[in-house]
Amino acid sequence: SRFSYLALCLFIFSLFFLFFYTSPLQEFPLVYPKSTNGELFPWNELRLPASVRPVNYDLSLTPNLTSMTFTGHTIINMIIQHDTKRIVLHSSEINIIKATFQVGEGKSVEVKVLEYKPWQQIAVSFPEDLKEGQVCVLTLDYTASLSHTYDGFYNSSYNDKTGAKRVLAATQFEPQAARKAFPCFDEPAFKATFLVRITREPEYIALSNMPKAKTTTLPSGMLEDEFEQTSVNMSTYLVAFIVANFTSITRNVSSTLVLYSVPEKKEHTQYALDTASRLLQFYNTLFDTEYPLRKLDLVAIPDFLAGAMENWGLITFRETSLLVQNQSSPLDKQLIANVVAHELAHQWFGNLVTMRWWNDLWLSEGFATYWQYASLMTEFPQLDLERFKAMAKDSLNSSHPVSVSAQVTTPEQVSEMFDSITYEKGASLLLMLNSTLPDGQFRKGLIEYLHQYRGSNTVTDDLWNSITQVAVQESVSDMMRTWTLQKGFPLVTVSRKGGEVTLTQEHFLLSTDNTTHTSSLWHIPVTYVNDSCSSAPSCRQMFTLKNKTESVKWLKLNYMNTGFYIVHYGDEGWAALIDALKTDVSTLTPHDRASLIHNIFSLSRSVLGRVSFRQVLSLLDYTTNETETAPLTEALSQLSSIYRLLDKRQERRLVARMKAYILGHFGPLMDSQDWGVKESVSSQELRSALLELACSLGRQNCTDQAKALYEQWTNSNQTNRIPGDLQRVVFSVAAQSDPGWLSLLDTYRLTTYDSEKRKILQALASTQDPRRIVWILSEVLEGGNIHTQELPLVISTVSDGFAGHLFVWDFVKESWDRIIEKFPVGSYPIQSIIKSTTSQFSTQTHLEEVQGFFSSLKERGSQMRSVQEALETIRLNQHWMDRNLATLRDWL
């Protein structure tokens, strides 16, 4: 009967299900993909199996800088961790010619390599189990092309002082591009030692992580450099090698420091070398752990996408991040020092102790960001501003936790971890913890962490456990897990009833669209000062807010802005603070004043409209008496954002009124700035912020001074130097005229000093001439006269102007496929490009256009978190405009 037939089918299906899904003997999951040759590939996950552990790599590479190809010979010694019939590792864009395999002392036999390209994996299958504890050797010969993007083993070029083109090859493996240079277990937890050999032509030098052991002349006349085997176990993303005709200067500290650059820029290397020498000694003492390698090279690479890369023993830098002239401004030098401090901190945090997987990238980048400020004694002023940017991202529903427990597996998801949450929020949480613990305990905890996990991989809880071991108070883990395992940050609301103050906390979100409110609370180390004592460090009082409500006496919360939260004081509370500041600016520290400005703008931007824009402007009234960098730069940044939003909406009358408001408020301070040399980094930062805004708004006093300074510079054949912090504003004013733009273009082509060159490029991109905007965008994408690495900077600058903001969005849409050939989907440059081109839209038409474009991309970018962030930002802009346009028209 039909019923019996169905019952029989059901029974057979049940047996089938039980066998395939419950049988302990079933080695492979039910579904696995096909290799390039049509055979089944023996693995079906993006993460590698844990059945094999590499112990040592023996790498031999021969790059050909004429054909832009290379050959490789890789020997991987490995140990079997548990019985398996397969070895799976990574390989991408590599043509494997031959593979052999050897077990223990047995005979080496040729094996077939299967490849599954979508996951960048290769595999070797065996008829019988490899047994736990066996030592095996996999040898692979292969060929590949040098990459034309900025990752893997890639080719680069520059023009020397004669104008001749010079070529070189360099590496950038983080996060997942070592597999493009040699087959490997390309995950951070697969640490091993490395022995590297590079064959080169005699006119080049070769560099790698370790000192050179010997050079052999081959019968062909080529030279083979063999480097010492690494004395430490390393993750693959930290391996590096370079073939170039660089020159060097040397300094002996605890390890030998060597700084390499192209020959023409050797005189620009001294400052970075001095800074690195001091920092290396400082970190050796601070971390109570000596830098473990015998040398540390710092290399300036002409064509390099990231600011820098912390390869162990061979740190690579963009030229603008390492090279600076002796007569450069303190601000330019500070920027170099920041990058050097960041990368040197990585030699301990990231290299010596490495996160187990990219979901905990903050254990590397958050620490390096924290130390780049703390080591230079400038953590607060600059970290304030960076923290505010991170909070803007973290107040969106599209944000993510610092330590992501959700899926981070695809290359795009890994790339998207490199963002301001990982870097600046990570650093801010460390600052908050340090300021919460008694003196010295934070450092003791970090020393314990480094000693305990030296050479290993960690997860976030390992850090908290190490600090808890030395802390005298409750578990650090209980507090910090509330900050790292959930996205966002708290809003603390202060309400007063009689003599009692009540504090409540909730998840602060700008948007309520499709909101996934967190149910957890934060353990907030609330600091506060009161009206009897409010500016000296000794005034700071503290308690930890764990419950929904607790009662305290208060005046201003989050003393010195060390906590990663914002505060709403209620109408009466804000009024009291505003009155206090109008009476005496110095009632609160500059950091506290900056945080008040940031907090009130954030509250006004929320769709819940917690404060009105009138209250924002009421607070800003005090700023006519403000002279400090942190609060002024925050106020200028917030007002500039609103001005640009109104400008892009073509609200002409409102734009004119907002301009009059800004100049009325800050004009006297703008006019009082001198245009000579300043020594203080903080005063340079303030001056450049004030004058860049003044000139962009067309303030006559500013544009006249800028034109005069540019004229003196050109008439003196550029010997009459423009102070470094003023170069961008002077060049940008000059670029608005035809003769100025053309002369700057000539200077750009001829100048060798990179910091100046970059400021000239920003000025060229600030033009409001549509033809020139078209030219500069196509030029930077081609990568001829302008390196393609500068595309995000050019797009950001064009987007800020009125003339180019719509055109640059069309350019990105039309050029998307070419852009993602240069920059990986999800990478920081792509995040930057999306944010620059969409963050000033505020209409339904643009929302639908952005949504439509990105959803059409499918696997070419539709799933990126930065796309969700862009859409959320446009909706917020829309809502802000709807709510505030009438108020602004009335008030302004």
C-alpha atoms as one frame of an Amber mdcrd trajectory, in Angstrom:
protein
   0.000   0.000   0.000   0.992   3.667  -0.330   1.144   3.974   3.488   3.555
   0.998   3.789   5.734   2.435   1.069   5.954   5.801   2.875   6.716   4.035
   6.169   9.530   2.066   4.509  11.004   5.284   3.014  10.844   6.936   6.425
  12.602   3.967   8.054  15.406   3.992   5.446  15.819   7.764   5.843  16.052
   7.339   9.652  18.816   4.747   9.270  20.598   7.032   6.824  20.327   9.968
   9.269  21.536   7.922  12.250  24.543   6.581  10.357  25.762   9.875   8.921
  25.008  12.148  11.854  25.674   9.953  14.881  28.314   7.458  13.772  31.622
   8.088  15.610  33.438   6.424  12.720  32.284   9.011  10.202  35.403  11.145
   9.653  34.054  13.677   7.140  30.826  15.639   7.455  28.119  14.707   5.019
  28.735  17.526   2.574  32.143  18.685   1.481  33.236  20.600  -1.594  34.914
  19.652  -4.825  38.576  20.438  -5.475  39.733  22.200  -8.631  40.383  18.770
 -10.217  36.837  17.553  -9.448  37.762  15.254  -6.564  36.159  15.714  -3.157
  38.110  18.075  -0.906  38.564  16.430   2.521  37.561  19.430   4.671  34.533
  21.715   4.796  35.350  24.520   7.230  37.089  27.870   6.812  39.130  27.252
   9.970  41.837  24.599   9.676  41.600  21.294  11.574  43.663  21.005  14.761
  45.010  17.561  13.867  48.409  18.848  12.687  50.788  21.409  14.198  53.638
  23.008  12.194  56.952  23.138  14.053  59.301  24.729  11.520  59.223  26.234
   8.020  62.263  26.236   5.750  61.477  28.829   3.053  63.485  29.514  -0.121
  62.211  32.237  -2.447  63.599  33.655  -5.696  61.798  36.817  -6.835  62.312
  38.057 -10.399  61.864  41.845 -10.400  61.772  41.959 -14.193  59.001  39.440
 -14.841  57.390  40.206 -11.448  57.164  36.511 -10.590  58.797  34.315  -7.975
  59.563  30.659  -7.345  59.392  29.042  -3.936  60.499  25.905  -2.131  58.821
  25.321   1.245  59.645  22.545   3.713  57.208  22.251   6.623  58.136  20.077
   9.598  55.025  19.146  11.572  53.722  16.987  14.399  50.478  15.001  14.236
  48.303  16.099  17.180  45.726  13.322  16.777  45.104  10.554  14.263  44.081
  11.869  10.848  43.933  10.912   7.186  44.440  14.431   5.895  46.653  17.495
   6.143  44.897  20.777   5.343  46.682  24.123   5.079  46.413  27.449   3.237
  47.566  28.458  -0.222  46.329  31.293  -2.440  47.270  32.289  -6.002  50.183
  29.818  -5.917  50.858  27.210  -8.615  52.188  24.090  -6.887  54.492  22.145
  -9.208  55.536  19.272  -6.963  54.810  17.998  -3.443  56.505  15.257  -1.422
  55.719  13.829   2.016  57.825  12.018   4.558  56.811  10.340   7.833  59.547
  10.148  10.472  62.733   8.645   9.017  60.776   6.960   6.214  61.098   7.509
   2.486  59.934  10.784   0.936  57.129  10.086  -1.553  55.421  12.301  -4.083
  51.833  13.195  -3.125  48.852  14.751  -4.868  47.744  18.166  -3.633  44.041
  19.008  -3.766  42.975  22.653  -3.831  39.735  24.368  -2.863  40.169  27.944
  -4.090  37.107  29.612  -2.477  38.603  28.927   0.973  42.234  29.298  -0.106
  42.982  25.790   1.157  45.033  22.863  -0.087  45.032  19.320   1.254  46.857
  16.017   1.040  44.809  12.871   1.794  46.209   9.533   2.969  44.751   6.003
   2.745  45.739   5.236   6.344  45.817   7.317   9.514  48.812   9.430  10.373
  49.291   8.620  14.072  49.352  11.049  16.989  52.925  12.062  17.854  54.399
  11.268  14.430  56.817  13.800  12.937  56.208  14.508   9.243  57.695  16.688
   6.510  55.716  18.243   3.638  57.831  19.752   0.834  56.265  21.963  -1.838
  57.736  23.558  -4.975  55.710  26.316  -6.584  55.617  29.447  -8.731  53.561
  32.620  -8.339  53.279  36.194  -9.524  54.288  39.045  -7.265  51.043  40.612
  -6.092  49.881  43.859  -7.731  47.825  44.757  -4.660  49.194  45.657  -1.249
  49.198  42.231   0.378  51.136  38.995   0.066  54.567  39.209  -1.586  53.993
  42.302  -3.730  55.916  44.497  -6.136  56.372  48.205  -5.616  58.195  51.004
  -7.382  59.370  54.580  -6.968  61.334  57.134  -8.995  64.858  57.956  -7.851
  66.401  61.448  -7.955  67.266  61.028 -11.638  63.647  60.196 -12.429  64.455
  56.553 -13.178  61.949  53.953 -12.063  63.181  51.607  -9.310  61.398  48.382
  -8.369  61.335  46.354  -5.178  59.409  43.506  -3.582  57.998  43.594  -0.042
  55.506  41.683   2.066  52.313  42.461   3.978  50.848  39.290   5.478  48.434
  40.511   8.150  45.799  39.294   8.425  45.672  36.379   5.978  48.126  36.857
   3.130  51.177  34.777   4.101  49.393  32.037   2.107  50.003  34.138  -1.036
  53.782  33.852  -0.560  54.166  30.289   0.719  51.822  27.402   1.596  51.278
  27.522   5.355  48.973  27.072   8.323  47.903  30.709   8.113  46.152  31.157
  11.459  47.624  33.031  14.467  47.555  29.981  16.772  49.774  27.884  14.458
  53.072  29.315  15.682  56.353  27.878  14.401  59.992  28.796  13.750  61.107
  30.007  10.319  64.315  29.772   8.339  64.283  32.047   5.285  66.508  32.123
   2.183  66.141  34.799  -0.494  67.900  34.665  -3.867  68.490  38.106  -5.374
  70.443  40.029  -7.976  73.657  41.675  -6.650  72.361  45.271  -6.886  69.657
  44.571  -4.289  69.704  43.758  -0.594  67.403  41.256   1.116  65.925  41.612
   4.592  63.916  39.253   6.787  62.868  38.914  10.437  66.244  37.623  11.611
  69.862  38.736  11.039  71.569  37.436   7.900  73.612  34.289   8.612  75.481
  34.004   5.284  75.451  34.948   1.603  76.314  32.422  -1.122  77.194  33.310
  -4.721  75.358  30.954  -7.071  76.698  29.771 -10.467  74.201  32.109 -12.169
  75.834  35.121 -10.475  72.782  35.566  -8.225  73.274  35.813  -4.467  71.446
  33.688  -1.914  71.000  35.265   1.533  70.272  32.834   4.319  68.852  34.278
   7.531  69.156  32.793  10.988  66.287  30.581  12.082  63.870  32.555  14.238
  64.732  32.231  17.913  61.034  32.492  18.811  57.861  30.803  17.639  55.950
  33.161  15.340  52.529  33.370  13.735  52.666  33.372   9.933  51.259  36.914
   9.650  54.450  38.263  11.284  56.870  36.730   8.761  58.370  39.301   6.396
  60.983  39.719   3.666  62.024  42.558   1.372  64.200  42.770  -1.740  65.177
  46.365  -2.574  68.099  48.758  -3.073  67.723  50.542   0.281  70.354  52.263
   2.408  70.523  52.178   6.188  71.642  53.852   9.422  72.323  51.807  12.562
  72.049  52.211  16.346  72.956  49.667  19.038  70.559  49.500  21.981  69.772
  46.162  23.708  69.294  44.819  20.191  70.686  46.360  17.026  68.306  48.913
  15.541  68.620  49.553  11.805  66.502  51.961   9.789  66.222  51.455   6.013
  64.916  53.804   3.338  65.409  54.574  -0.342  68.859  56.218  -0.744  67.414
  59.681  -1.506  65.691  59.877   1.878  68.445  58.669   4.174  68.698  62.097
   5.843  65.020  61.833   6.892  65.578  58.735   9.056  67.382  60.113  12.120
  64.375  61.220  14.188  62.609  57.852  13.925  65.805  56.013  14.846  66.305
  58.218  17.933  62.671  57.684  18.955  62.828  53.915  18.439  66.038  53.707
  20.514  64.428  55.447  23.477  61.197  53.477  23.213  62.938  50.099  22.968
  64.769  50.765  26.244  61.573  52.137  27.821  59.507  49.049  26.891  62.257
  46.626  27.982  62.036  48.145  31.473  58.277  48.791  31.556  57.327  45.231
  30.577  60.127  43.590  32.600  60.798  41.483  29.501  63.677  42.090  27.105
  62.943  42.364  23.406  63.834  38.788  22.376  65.483  39.176  18.947  69.035
  40.276  18.105  67.975  42.981  15.675  65.055  45.252  14.912  64.811  46.802
  11.438  62.502  49.705  10.639  61.907  49.991   6.898  60.239  52.848   4.986
  58.489  51.440   1.894  57.419  53.836  -0.897  54.225  51.952  -1.762  52.587
  50.645   1.404  48.908  50.588   2.305  48.811  50.474   6.105  50.470  53.082
   8.304  52.900  50.392   9.440  53.146  46.640  10.134  54.723  45.089  13.227
  56.523  42.131  11.580  58.784  40.726  14.292  62.279  42.146  13.838  61.373
  43.798  10.502  58.777  46.522  11.013  57.567  48.028   7.736  56.216  51.577
   7.448  54.618  53.841   4.922  57.215  56.551   4.245  54.971  59.237   5.763
  54.875  57.218   9.016  58.659  56.981   9.447  60.523  59.700   7.575  60.664
  63.280   8.813  63.031  66.202   8.291  65.072  67.637  11.151  63.423  71.046
  10.679  59.889  69.549  10.578  57.275  70.739  13.038  56.860  69.107  16.463
  53.401  67.982  15.310  54.856  66.093  12.312  57.452  64.505  14.587  54.775
  63.562  17.125  52.871  61.671  14.419  56.024  59.679  13.572  56.657  58.973
  17.270  53.070  57.715  17.683  53.416  55.156  14.894  56.858  53.975  16.055
  55.565  53.625  19.643  52.560  51.626  18.402  54.629  49.191  16.338  57.290
  48.695  19.013  54.600  47.917  21.606  53.412  45.152  19.255  56.750  43.367
  19.657  55.386  42.347  23.076  51.604  42.642  22.632  50.785  40.772  19.446
  54.154  39.197  18.678  55.425  37.723  21.957  51.870  37.061  23.174  49.407
  36.648  20.313  45.606  36.453  20.223  44.386  32.944  19.483  42.067  34.159
  16.724  41.091  37.429  15.036  37.942  37.835  17.168  40.339  38.925  19.957
  42.435  41.217  17.740  42.031  43.953  20.356  44.553  42.098  22.577  47.102
  43.170  19.985  45.784  46.436  18.523  44.074  47.817  21.627  47.300  47.425
  23.608  49.499  48.922  20.887  47.126  51.907  20.606  47.122  52.387  24.379
  50.905  52.293  24.628  51.421  54.623  21.663  49.835  57.336  23.822  50.924
  56.233  27.293  54.571  55.728  26.328  54.839  59.260  24.945  53.066  60.835
  27.941  50.399  62.231  25.611  47.678  59.676  26.182  44.901  62.022  27.222
  44.625  64.924  24.728  44.871  62.775  21.613  43.137  59.715  23.043  40.184
  61.953  24.015  39.532  62.780  20.371  40.129  59.218  19.158  37.826  57.877
  21.879  35.059  60.227  20.764  35.332  58.840  17.206  35.134  55.272  18.511
  32.076  56.188  20.606  30.341  57.576  17.521  30.742  54.171  15.839  29.930
  52.234  19.010  26.655  54.113  19.521  25.313  52.593  16.294  23.346  49.360
  16.268  25.756  48.051  13.607  28.695  48.114  16.052  30.298  44.980  17.502
  31.852  43.902  20.823  35.567  44.460  21.360  35.928  40.695  21.795  33.590
  39.116  19.254  32.100  35.774  20.238  29.955  35.670  17.092  31.299  34.369
  13.819  34.556  35.875  12.557  35.625  33.386   9.906  35.517  34.747   6.364
  38.364  36.984   5.108  35.900  39.905   4.984  34.844  39.371   8.606  38.481
  39.176   9.695  39.364  42.363   7.784  36.443  44.226   9.367  37.917  43.631
  12.841  40.537  46.286  11.997  38.446  49.267  13.037  38.117  51.952  15.712
  36.309  49.586  18.106  39.294  47.219  18.128  41.905  49.985  18.275  40.548
  53.058  20.074  37.814  51.472  22.175  40.242  48.702  23.129  42.797  51.318
  24.217  40.113  53.305  26.067  39.058  50.258  28.096  42.679  49.707  29.132
  42.930  53.367  30.161  39.725  53.026  32.197  41.009  49.856  33.900  44.384
  51.426  34.672  42.735  54.477  36.218  40.414  52.219  38.259  43.110  49.987
  39.784  45.401  51.193  42.565  48.770  52.565  41.419  51.069  50.007  39.828
  48.621  47.082  39.722  47.813  47.443  36.031  51.495  47.226  35.100  52.061
  44.284  37.459  49.133  42.482  35.855  50.519  43.046  32.358  53.972  41.800
  33.388  52.280  38.678  34.808  50.375  38.254  31.516  53.552  38.566  29.405
  55.511  36.168  31.625  52.716  33.612  31.827  51.868  33.528  28.116  55.222
  34.343  26.517  55.392  32.628  23.111  51.750  31.511  23.350  48.302  32.480
  22.154  45.626  33.936  24.403  41.961  34.862  24.680  40.623  37.924  26.498
  39.886  36.044  29.737  43.590  35.132  30.031  44.380  38.857  30.320  41.753
  39.478  33.003  42.889  36.417  34.951  46.509  37.619  34.920  45.536  41.063
  36.195  43.189  39.563  38.805  46.106  37.519  40.189  47.902  40.724  41.252
  44.890  42.999  41.911  43.867  43.463  45.529  40.223  44.085  44.718  37.385
  41.991  43.281  37.775  40.022  40.066  38.817  42.248  37.203  37.199  39.724
  34.890  33.704  40.340  36.322  33.975  44.040  35.586  35.783  43.958  32.243
  33.730  41.192  30.641  30.766  43.586  30.754  32.812  45.957  28.565  34.383
  43.537  26.095  31.663  40.947  25.442  28.816  43.302  24.537  28.758  46.057
  21.969  28.110  49.662  22.813  28.542  51.552  26.043  26.307  52.873  28.824
  24.507  56.153  29.234  24.487  57.144  32.901  21.566  59.428  33.721  21.783
  61.611  36.807  18.628  62.755  38.568  18.318  64.699  41.793  15.473  64.583
  44.274  16.006  66.698  47.343  19.441  65.906  48.734  19.625  62.524  47.006
  21.217  61.844  43.645  20.120  58.782  41.651  22.189  57.284  38.831  20.668
  54.927  36.269  22.348  53.176  33.384  21.151  51.945  29.988  22.658  51.009
  26.627  23.229  54.263  24.698  22.141  54.016  21.072  21.707  56.854  18.618
  19.217  54.861  16.578  16.184  52.765  17.508  15.802  51.105  14.082  15.720
  47.284  14.393  17.456  47.750  17.704  18.780  44.757  19.588  18.986  46.251
  23.075  21.509  44.567  25.292  19.970  43.114  28.437  23.243  43.204  30.348
  24.473  46.020  32.484  27.978  47.401  32.704  30.109  47.457  35.832  30.893
  51.151  35.603  33.740  52.616  37.655  31.966  55.950  38.125  34.286  58.799
  39.043  33.020  62.214  40.020  33.961  65.620  41.392  31.780  68.121  43.222
  31.530  71.877  43.441  33.741  72.071  46.527  36.687  70.475  44.710  36.570
  69.750  40.986  39.792  70.201  38.999  42.730  68.728  40.971  43.425  64.954
  40.762  42.939  64.732  44.544  39.301  65.824  44.073  38.450  62.609  42.211
  36.062  60.284  44.034  34.904  56.909  42.810  32.419  54.105  43.233  31.287
  51.295  40.957  27.741  51.371  39.579  26.584  47.756  39.167  22.868  47.964
  39.777  20.138  49.909  38.054  20.190  52.684  40.636  22.566  53.873  43.318
  22.610  57.136  45.238  25.617  59.439  45.507  26.429  63.125  45.736  27.774
  64.522  42.505  28.620  67.438  40.291  30.489  66.182  37.232  30.832  62.470
  36.453  33.624  60.686  34.567  36.502  62.760  35.947  39.211  63.434  33.325
  37.098  61.462  30.825  38.803  58.151  31.642  35.595  56.068  31.503  34.038
  54.760  28.285  30.541  56.064  28.934  28.524  59.254  28.531  26.407  61.102
  31.064  23.045  62.851  30.872  22.518  65.299  33.724  18.876  66.211  33.061
  17.743  69.761  32.320  18.605  71.072  35.776  21.949  69.294  35.879  23.011
  70.630  32.486  21.886  74.127  33.462  24.001  73.957  36.637  27.101  72.811
  34.728  26.618  75.459  32.042  26.315  78.183  34.702  29.458  76.888  36.442
  31.468  77.057  33.191  30.159  80.501  32.289  31.201  81.695  35.740  34.665
  80.097  35.645  36.012  78.026  32.725  38.691  76.454  34.914  36.090  74.963
  37.284  36.593  71.721  35.329  39.680  70.264  33.658  40.024  70.602  29.854
  39.305  66.857  29.516  36.093  67.245  31.497  35.039  70.231  29.403  35.740
  68.270  26.195  33.686  65.329  27.475  30.738  67.613  28.326  30.768  68.997
  24.764  30.992  65.485  23.299  28.244  64.121  25.579  25.723  66.865  24.873
  26.207  66.626  21.090  25.767  62.828  21.290  22.574  63.183  23.338  21.195
  65.720  20.851  21.955  63.394  17.936  20.039  60.479  19.463  16.655  59.839
  17.834  15.158  60.004  21.319  16.176  63.679  21.431  17.348  63.595  25.040
  18.559  67.193  24.824  17.513  69.938  22.417  19.916  71.643  20.055  19.178
  74.855  21.977  20.797  73.236  25.034  23.823  72.311  22.921  24.241  75.900
  21.799  23.684  77.089  25.351  26.641  75.000  26.541  28.775  76.304  23.656
  28.223  79.876  24.854  30.986  79.339  27.416  33.505  78.518  24.662  34.055
  82.202  23.842  36.337  82.045  26.904  37.854  78.640  26.062  41.549  78.433
  25.149  42.419  74.727  25.602  42.962  72.304  22.713  40.763  69.325  23.703
  37.427  71.136  24.255  37.922  73.542  21.349  38.843  70.855  18.807  35.830
  68.781  19.901  33.488  71.783  19.552  34.926  72.711  16.136  34.690  69.108
  14.919  31.025  68.778  15.963  30.016  72.132  14.456  31.909  71.377  11.217
  29.971  68.115  10.842  26.661  69.954  11.143  27.838  72.676   8.760  28.775
  70.060   6.138  25.425  68.276   6.543  23.556  71.520   5.936  25.860  72.376
   3.038  25.237  69.017   1.310  21.478  69.505   1.792  21.839  72.862  -0.009
  20.170  74.683   2.877  21.784  77.893   1.689  20.315  80.327   4.236  21.024
  77.983   7.121  24.569  77.366   5.863  25.170  81.125   5.855  23.746  81.433
   9.370  25.754  78.494  10.716  28.881  80.008   9.196  28.079  83.336  10.880
  27.524  81.526  14.195  30.859  79.666  14.026  32.811  82.766  13.012  30.984
  84.912  15.539  31.845  82.473  18.280  35.391  81.519  17.352  36.408  84.291
  14.936  38.341  86.354  17.507  40.337  83.261  18.541  40.937  82.398  14.872
  42.164  85.930  14.146  44.443  85.945  17.170  46.476  82.946  15.929  49.998
  83.816  14.834  51.394  82.187  11.691  54.964  81.674  12.891  56.760  78.652
  14.339  55.224  77.106  17.482  56.968  74.507  19.639  54.026  73.032  21.548
  52.304  70.069  19.858  49.023  70.890  21.601  49.046  74.545  20.454  49.906
  73.415  16.906  46.933  71.027  16.890  44.623  73.810  18.057  46.004  76.361
  15.605  45.651  74.049  12.612  42.060  73.126  13.606  41.072  76.785  14.022
  42.727  78.046  10.845  41.643  75.164   8.616  38.030  75.829   9.587  38.441
  79.619   9.286  39.928  79.437   5.788  37.439  76.796   4.605  34.669  79.194
   5.684  36.379  81.974   3.727  37.373  84.190   6.663  39.286  87.015   4.989
  41.978  87.392   7.632  42.793  83.678   7.322  42.815  83.410   3.519  44.926
  86.597   3.186  47.552  85.256   5.607  47.603  81.856   3.879  48.060  83.423
   0.437  50.877  85.642   1.729  52.674  82.683   3.297  52.325  80.626   0.104
  53.688  83.506  -1.973  56.728  83.857   0.310  57.301  80.108   0.026  57.161
  80.023  -3.781  59.147  83.275  -4.233  61.950  81.937  -2.028  62.156  78.730
  -4.093  60.581  76.958  -1.080  63.409  77.874   1.293  61.154  80.145   3.371
  59.537  77.271   5.221  55.840  77.098   6.099  55.374  75.679   9.638  54.333
  72.023   9.340  50.993  72.461  11.119  50.070  75.281   8.699  51.083  73.578
   5.453  47.736  71.913   4.817  45.708  75.099   5.300  48.158  77.227   3.250
  48.281  74.711   0.396  44.487  74.272   0.425  43.895  78.015   0.068  46.453
  78.163  -2.773  44.781  75.207  -4.535  41.527  77.138  -4.967  43.088  79.291
  -7.730  44.212  78.024 -11.151  47.859  79.167 -10.847  48.076  77.861  -7.268
  46.668  74.436  -8.155  49.030  74.005 -11.120  52.097  75.106  -9.160  51.176
  72.707  -6.327  50.845  69.877  -8.847  54.364  70.598 -10.127  55.656  70.684
  -6.544  53.893  67.395  -5.775  55.648  65.677  -8.673  59.076  66.985  -7.662
  59.086  66.916  -3.860  60.642  63.935  -2.087  59.527  64.830   1.432  56.523
  62.620   2.086  54.720  64.480   4.865  54.716  67.649   2.736  53.756  65.645
  -0.350  50.688  64.232   1.399  49.524  67.677   2.515  49.923  68.950  -1.056
  47.830  65.996  -2.270  45.054  66.870   0.190  45.159  70.464  -1.066  44.940
  69.338  -4.701  41.940  67.155  -3.802  40.225  70.073  -2.008  39.713  71.923
  -5.305  36.134  72.843  -6.178  36.853  72.621  -9.918  34.895  69.594 -11.257
  37.388  68.873 -14.073  40.265  68.666 -11.613  38.256  66.478  -9.253  37.654
  64.048 -12.147  41.353  64.110 -13.032  42.689  63.508  -9.502  40.289  60.629
  -8.798  41.154  58.799 -12.017  44.874  59.533 -11.517  45.009  58.045  -8.015
  43.038  54.968  -9.091  45.486  54.414 -11.992  48.407  54.694  -9.565  50.776
  56.550 -11.916  51.870  59.911 -10.542  49.876  59.356  -7.353  50.173  56.043
  -5.482  46.873  54.162  -5.274  47.486  53.781  -1.515  46.315  57.419  -1.283
  42.847  56.717  -2.753  41.015  56.727   0.630  42.624  60.074   1.530  41.718
  61.653  -1.817  38.125  60.351  -1.651  37.722  61.642   1.912  39.015  65.107
   0.960  36.835  65.378  -2.173  33.788  64.191  -0.182  34.170  67.037   2.310
  33.810  69.659  -0.417  30.495  70.638  -1.963  31.585  70.419  -5.604  32.782
  66.817  -5.462  30.650  65.009  -2.903  28.075  63.664  -5.372  30.594  63.034
  -8.103  32.881  61.011  -5.804  29.947  58.786  -4.816  29.242  58.110  -8.511
  32.957  57.463  -9.019  33.011  54.848  -6.230  29.945  53.083  -7.666  31.354
  53.001 -11.189  34.862  51.996 -10.074  33.882  49.525  -7.335  35.313  46.412
  -8.997  38.635  48.153  -9.649  38.725  49.487  -6.091  38.244  46.037  -4.517
  40.989  44.665  -6.774  43.331  47.062  -4.952  41.851  46.874  -1.440  40.302
  43.707   0.068  36.562  43.757   0.790  36.078  44.677   4.448  39.555  46.192
   4.852  40.087  49.519   6.585  40.535  51.466   3.278  37.180  50.117   2.068
  35.560  51.018   5.402  37.002  54.537   5.039  35.810  54.942   1.436  32.246
  53.888   2.323  32.104  56.214   5.321  33.575  59.206   3.438  31.194  58.986
   0.515  27.949  58.294   2.396  28.171  59.848   5.874  26.945  63.290   4.740
  23.803  62.075   2.978  20.549  62.917   4.758  17.704  62.281   2.305  15.457
  59.307   1.566  16.599  59.358  -2.073  20.228  58.898  -1.083  19.335  56.260
   1.509  17.583  54.178  -1.161  20.427  54.739  -3.620  23.098  53.607  -1.163
  20.992  50.633  -0.096  20.338  49.639  -3.699  23.961  49.865  -4.758  25.409
  47.812  -1.926  22.679  45.156  -2.008  23.464  44.666  -5.724  27.092  43.789
  -4.917  26.297  40.432  -3.298  29.625  38.729  -2.456  31.518  41.836  -3.629
  30.661  43.740  -0.460  26.942  43.654   0.364  27.427  41.957   3.748  29.999
  44.374   5.160  29.309  45.837   8.592  30.405  49.223   7.241  27.440  49.137
   4.820  25.008  48.712   7.732  26.837  51.537   9.516  26.452  53.782   6.440
  22.705  53.132   6.163  22.198  53.721   9.881  24.159  56.982   9.688  22.071
  58.284   6.765  18.858  57.507   8.689  20.239  59.340  11.720  21.141  62.339
   9.549  17.626  62.277   8.106  16.080  62.194  11.560  18.340  64.951  12.873
  17.430  67.182   9.950  13.697  66.520  10.355  13.869  67.343  14.050  16.221
  70.319  13.998  15.820  72.258  10.750  12.914  74.309  12.099  14.756  75.010
  15.361  17.900  76.037  13.505  15.965  78.349  11.174  14.280  79.931  14.158
  17.321  80.128  16.445  20.081  81.009  14.010
